[in-house]
Structure formats: structure tokens, C-alpha cells
Amino acid sequence: MTTLSEALRSATTRLIEAGVDGARLDARLLLAKALSKDVTWLFNHGEDVLDESGELVFAALLERRLARQPMSLILGHREFWSLDFTVTADTLAPRPDSETLVEAVLAELPDRQADVSLLDLGTGTGCLLLSLLSELPNAQGTAVDLNPATLAVAKGNAERLGLAGRTRFVQSDWWRGVSGRFDVILSNPPYIPSADIAGLDAEVARFEPLGALDGGADGLDAYRLLVAGADEFLAETGVIAFEVGAGQAPDVAVLLEGAGFSVRAIRRDLAGVERCVVAGR
């Protein structure tokens, strides 16, 4: 009979041998999911015997991780801005780097009680827009995505977080289905150069939706579309905030300035990478 501690040690070893980063934590999270328990529960039950049912479920989850499926996809959720977001194969997993954009927008809105309108283009899980709405109690948001399955995930997240009443969902190819003007336009668009995608980590290249990654030959295709349409939809005193890939901030700033906008800030993430470009009229 295998105890939980023995199962964890064996799984951790296999994950390490497969080159998986964070193997010990991943093993704990997978075992907790297999047993429908909280991770902290495992610390006090290491000598419990892993029954046959739990062993089978744990083995199946472990094989998925060994195949380099992202943990967020296996677990079905991921934390972002201290909120819990459902993640599926139709969405990018929220990343800590993207919290830089949330911080950048909030810095432009010192009055958290203001009645402001936000537009999120390519919303994915909705993590950016919904995180902002959680901080801005009187704000209204519009979430746009081309993929109806992705939009359904965002809507589900909004409902679970109690934010659906302040969020409108629009299935659209960027600007095509959008109407009105907004105080904040934000986006984390696809920005990986096409030729670089195959060289990404297996978790990303094989399992993240290609349409949310591929930014064209130079990674800037989506920014060109976003910048070209922004003038029609941005309020007079509005703010634009784009997440960008490493090294792309100067190019995106040039695109914005070329369209008549003024770059207000380029904000770095915790790793020091220029991650967000903020502009206005």
C-alpha cells in the first residue's frame, strides 16, 4: 500500500526527471485535486494510504503534467489579482506579469469611486477587466473576444465573481462589434512573432490557443489594428493601456504616437521587463 507521502515523492521525482519546473508543488497540487482536498490537508495526512480510486486519478493527472500540459489547464483554474479564474483550452492562463497592466490602469484612475467605462479587447478569461471592476465599484466593463467559447469562460468568471451585472460581453473581431466611447481601452493581444512560437515552452506552444499567441511576423499585427481604431472609441480624457512582449514597448509607443496619441508611461513588471504601455490623447 502506498502512502500519500510516498506517492508525492515518486511523482516529484518523475516530474524532476521530465524537466518540469516546480515539481514538488505541482505534485502536491495534483494529489490534492485527485483527492478533492486542499493542499494544506496533505501536510497532516502524509501517512494516510492512497486508495485505488485516488491512485488512478492521481496517475492520470500526473501523466497530463508529464506531457507538459499547464497546471492551470489540468486544475481548471488560476489565481490572478487575488481572484480565482476558470481556465480552459480556449483561454490563455492568466500570468502574474499581466497584473502590471491592472496596476497601470489603476494608477491613471486615482478616484476608485468614479463612474468609468472600460473596454477589454481580446478578453480571454476576463482576468484584466474583471480585476479592474473588482477595484472600481462604479465602473462598467465591455469584454470583447472573437471566440464564443472563450467569451463563455469570461462570462462564467464574471458570474462567479459577482461582476456580471456590470459587464457586457461582445463577440467581435477586435473593433467590428464595438460601439460607444470608453474611458479606458485595454488589451493583452497576441504579440509573439510567428517564427518564435515553436520555440516557446511546451506548456505554451502545445497547449495555449494559437490565436492568442501569434502576433504576426514581427509580433505587432494586433497593435496596428488596435491603434488604428482607438481614436473612434476613446473618450476625450481616456486612457489606453496595452500589455506588450519583451522589447516591444518602444515599437508600440511609436505606433501610438504615430496615430496622434501621447505615451504617458511605460511600466515594468516585477522582472524589470517593460510590460505595459499607457497612452492618452
ABEGO torsion letter per residue (X at the ends): XBBAAAAAAAAAAAAAAAGBBGAAAAAAAAAAAAAGBBAAAAAAAAABBBBAAAAAAAAAAAAAAAAGBBAAAAAGBBBBGGBBBBBBAABBBBBAAAAAAAAAAAAABABAABBBBBBBBGAEAGAAAAAAAAABAABBBBBBBABAAAAAAAAAAAAAAGAAAABBBBBBBEAAABBEBBABBBBBBBABBAAAAAABBAAAAAABBAAAABAEAAGAAAAAAAAAAAAAABBAABBBBBBBBBGAAAAAAAAAAAAGBBBABBBBBAAGBBABBBBBX
